[in-house]
C-alpha cells in the first residue's frame, strides 16, 4: 500500500478507503463495523487504509444526506426476561460501534398493529425495527416486507423478511434423546403458555419436538407428566412440586428454560432429593448461572443472536442486505443435574 494516500482535496470518503483497500464500499462498511462475515485479512486491510487516509465516519453528514434518524426500534413481549436482556445487549454492542441509537419498546398488540399497518408516525422515528419473539407468522412477515422500514425478526423462521432463530424442535429432540440414552422412561415436561394466535412459536415447537422424539422410541408423554412453569423460576418450582406429587413421579424432567430449571432444582432441595441422582433435570438456554448450578442444558448463543440481528439490520440500512433465514446452532451441555435413573 502506498504511503501517499492522504486526500489533498478534503476529508477521505468511504469510496477512497474502498479504492485504497481494493474492496467494495459495502465491504468497507462491514469491516468498519466488525461484521462477522468479513475475513480477518480483509478487515486488517480496510482498517489500515482507513487509518492512513484518516477516514472518519461523519454521522451527522450521513444522517442529513440520507434522511435517516440513525435510530432502530426493538420490540419484545417481555423486556425483563434474561433472554431479552441478552439479545438487547448484543444488539446495543453492535449499534454503539456503528453510532446508532436503540429505541426499545414492549411488543403489545397495539404496537404490533402499528408496525404491521405501516404507521407513519412510528416509521418516522426509526430507520428499522428488530422484533424479538413477537411471532409474526408468515402473514405478518409479508406485511412487514411491504413496509419502507426494514425489519429483522428474531426467534422465528420466516421467508418474507430476514429472520434468525434456533431450531426449537431440534433442541427439544436433543434433550429427549439425552434422557432416553441415560435410560429414563418416565419423563416429564415443564413448559409455558403457547401463543394461540400463531402456529409456530417457541413453546409449541419445543413441545412437539420433545413429544415426537419420545414417541420415536416408544415412550408416551402422558398429560399428568406435563406442567406449565410460566417461564419463571417460581413457576418452575411449583410445576416441579406438582410433578413429584404424582403417584409415580417422573425420573427425569425437561424444562423449556433454564430459569424454570432453577426453580425445579429448588423444589428438589425442598423435597430432600438430589438432581442427577434421584431425579434428572435438563434445561434450555445455558444461562450464565447454569454452570454454577451444575445444570445440564441445551445452549443457545443468545447474545450472538442479538449481534447478528444488529449486523443484518445495518446491512439492510446500507442497501446491500438480502432477505434470508439465518439458523443458529444449538449445543448440548452435559453437567451433573442428569444421570441414569435409580434402580
LUMTI-955292 format. One line per 2 residues: for each residue x, y, z of C-alpha. Coordinates in steps of 0.02 Angstrom, whole numbers. Layout:
// LUMTI-955292
X:Y:Z  ... .
END
This chain:
// LUMTI-955292
0:0:0  70:172:-48 .
120:296:87  41:448:-1 .
-141:401:23  -194:565:103 .
-326:660:6  -273:841:-32 .
-448:885:-92  -532:860:77 .
-581:727:203  -571:548:140 .
-732:462:90  -784:280:102 .
-751:268:-86  -570:322:-55 .
-549:187:76  -626:55:-38 .
-510:104:-181  -357:103:-70 .
-400:-67:5  -454:-142:-160 .
-627:-191:-99  -806:-132:-120 .
-884:6:-15  -1002:-125:58 .
-851:-224:120  -777:-66:195 .
-940:-32:287  -945:-210:353 .
-762:-211:404  -775:-47:499 .
-924:-119:595  -826:-277:638 .
-951:-382:540  -936:-569:569 .
-940:-609:382  -781:-511:340 .
-619:-609:333  -489:-553:459 .
-360:-517:323  -485:-406:232 .
-532:-318:393  -349:-277:429 .
-326:-211:252  -478:-97:268 .
-428:-34:440  -252:4:379 .
-319:102:230  -442:197:340 .
-303:241:462  -184:303:327 .
-323:407:249  -379:471:419 .
-554:417:371  -687:461:499 .
-871:418:483  -967:580:485 .
-1130:527:569  -1213:697:555 .
-1172:716:371  -1233:541:334 .
-1394:574:427  -1429:735:333 .
-1387:660:164  -1494:504:187 .
-1636:571:292  -1602:434:420 .
-1637:451:605  -1494:331:647 .
-1614:251:770  -1675:71:762 .
-1826:10:859  -1830:-154:955 .
-1992:-233:1013  -2009:-383:1129 .
-2159:-450:1226  -2062:-461:1390 .
-1918:-341:1416  -1871:-403:1591 .
-1826:-582:1543  -1646:-641:1540 .
-1664:-693:1357  -1723:-522:1300 .
-1592:-429:1403  -1455:-536:1324 .
-1522:-505:1149  -1530:-318:1183 .
-1351:-320:1249  -1291:-399:1087 .
-1389:-275:980  -1328:-124:1078 .
-1147:-182:1067  -1152:-177:876 .
-1256:-18:862  -1141:75:982 .
-994:41:866  -1097:98:716 .
-1159:253:810  -1341:203:803 .
-1467:228:943  -1587:92:1001 .
-1768:131:1043  -1839:-11:1149 .
-2023:-45:1174  -2145:-181:1228 .
-2224:-278:1086  -2402:-263:1149 .
-2545:-293:1025  -2561:-106:989 .
-2375:-87:948  -2380:-240:836 .
-2530:-174:743  -2447:-4:718 .
-2297:-88:638  -2395:-208:528 .
-2506:-70:458  -2356:43:423 .
-2399:182:545  -2309:337:475 .
-2283:414:647  -2194:257:705 .
-2086:241:549  -2033:424:555 .
-1946:391:722  -1841:242:666 .
-1742:179:517  -1779:-4:551 .
-1858:-120:677  -1799:-281:761 .
-1936:-394:831  -1887:-517:968 .
-2003:-666:996  -2152:-569:929 .
-2208:-718:821  -2268:-631:665 .
-2312:-788:565  -2288:-789:376 .
-2438:-674:354  -2362:-546:471 .
-2195:-567:385  -2274:-523:218 .
-2347:-365:295  -2177:-317:363 .
-2096:-346:193  -2213:-217:115 .
-2153:-78:230  -2020:50:184 .
-1942:18:354  -1830:-138:354 .
-1871:-270:484  -1770:-411:562 .
-1864:-547:655  -1776:-643:794 .
-1845:-807:860  -1947:-863:710 .
-1908:-936:539  -1989:-830:403 .
-1972:-818:214  -2035:-642:178 .
-1913:-548:291  -1740:-578:361 .
-1754:-690:513  -1642:-776:641 .
-1690:-922:751  -1634:-1082:830 .
-1720:-1245:783  -1827:-1264:939 .
-1893:-1434:889  -1716:-1498:862 .
-1661:-1432:1032  -1807:-1523:1112 .
-1760:-1683:1023  -1581:-1665:1087 .
-1647:-1652:1266  -1763:-1802:1245 .
-1630:-1912:1169  -1507:-1869:1307 .
-1631:-1925:1441  -1678:-2082:1344 .
-1495:-2127:1316  -1469:-2116:1505 .
-1605:-2248:1524  -1756:-2142:1577 .
-1930:-2196:1527  -2041:-2095:1645 .
-2002:-1921:1579  -2091:-1758:1619 .
-2104:-1590:1531  -2120:-1415:1604 .
-2159:-1280:1476  -2257:-1119:1464 .
-2407:-1038:1383  -2408:-1052:1194 .
-2463:-907:1085  -2632:-960:1020 .
-2634:-831:878  -2487:-909:784 .
-2447:-1089:745  -2257:-1080:755 .
-2192:-1017:922  -2064:-1073:1049 .
-2174:-1174:1172  -2271:-1267:1038 .
-2117:-1307:933  -2018:-1368:1083 .
-2162:-1473:1150  -2192:-1551:979 .
-2008:-1594:956  -1993:-1669:1129 .
-2150:-1774:1113  -2101:-1837:940 .
-1927:-1889:999  -2002:-1990:1142 .
-2133:-2070:1031  -1996:-2119:907 .
-1926:-2238:1039  -2095:-2297:1103 .
-2111:-2181:1254  -2275:-2091:1284 .
-2285:-1920:1369  -2445:-1929:1473 .
-2536:-1767:1516  -2503:-1794:1702 .
-2317:-1776:1665  -2340:-1605:1583 .
-2347:-1443:1683  -2345:-1256:1644 .
-2198:-1167:1726  -2236:-994:1656 .
-2053:-975:1602  -2009:-911:1776 .
-1908:-977:1924  -2058:-984:2039 .
-2164:-1063:1903  -2033:-1198:1880 .
-2029:-1231:2068  -2217:-1252:2080 .
-2226:-1359:1923  -2089:-1474:1988 .
-2181:-1496:2153  -2336:-1543:2054 .
-2243:-1675:1952  -2159:-1750:2105 .
-2328:-1767:2192  -2386:-1895:2063 .
-2410:-2075:2121  -2269:-2123:2003 .
-2168:-1964:1976  -2054:-1947:1825 .
-1873:-1996:1846  -1818:-1855:1729 .
-1890:-1686:1679  -1851:-1568:1536 .
-1890:-1385:1566  -1905:-1265:1418 .
-1795:-1133:1501  -1652:-1132:1624 .
-1743:-1009:1737  -1883:-1136:1760 .
-1750:-1268:1788  -1675:-1164:1930 .
-1847:-1168:2012  -1856:-1356:1986 .
-1687:-1379:2070  -1750:-1276:2216 .
-1904:-1389:2228  -1795:-1544:2233 .
-1694:-1471:2377  -1856:-1434:2470 .
-1906:-1616:2446  -1738:-1682:2503 .
-1696:-1750:2330  -1535:-1736:2231 .
-1533:-1683:2048  -1441:-1807:1940 .
-1460:-1945:2068  -1644:-1951:2121 .
-1714:-1852:1975  -1629:-1790:1817 .
-1657:-1609:1764  -1614:-1532:1596 .
-1647:-1353:1540  -1634:-1244:1386 .
-1529:-1085:1360  -1365:-1106:1456 .
-1400:-957:1568  -1239:-888:1648 .
-1291:-965:1816  -1317:-1138:1741 .
-1137:-1190:1765  -1141:-1143:1950 .
-1299:-1248:1971  -1222:-1394:1876 .
-1370:-1389:1758  -1369:-1494:1601 .
-1446:-1388:1464  -1465:-1350:1279 .
-1357:-1199:1242  -1414:-1061:1126 .
-1293:-915:1097  -1419:-779:1142 .
-1304:-628:1139  -1234:-684:972 .
-1411:-687:904  -1430:-505:953 .
-1262:-459:875  -1306:-546:711 .
-1477:-463:707  -1398:-291:726 .
-1268:-325:591  -1400:-386:470 .
-1504:-231:506  -1355:-120:467 .
-1329:-216:304  -1509:-178:254 .
-1491:5:301  -1333:15:196 .
-1430:-55:49  -1345:-223:24 .
-1442:-336:141  -1527:-491:71 .
-1686:-572:135  -1649:-744:204 .
-1661:-850:360  -1508:-871:470 .
-1512:-1031:577  -1417:-1035:742 .
-1337:-1195:805  -1381:-1273:973 .
-1264:-1373:1085  -1298:-1499:1224 .
-1201:-1452:1382  -1190:-1604:1497 .
-1170:-1567:1683  -1212:-1655:1847 .
-1401:-1625:1851  -1428:-1776:1738 .
-1388:-1959:1769  -1462:-2132:1746 .
-1624:-2174:1839  -1609:-2252:2011 .
-1634:-2439:2011 .
END
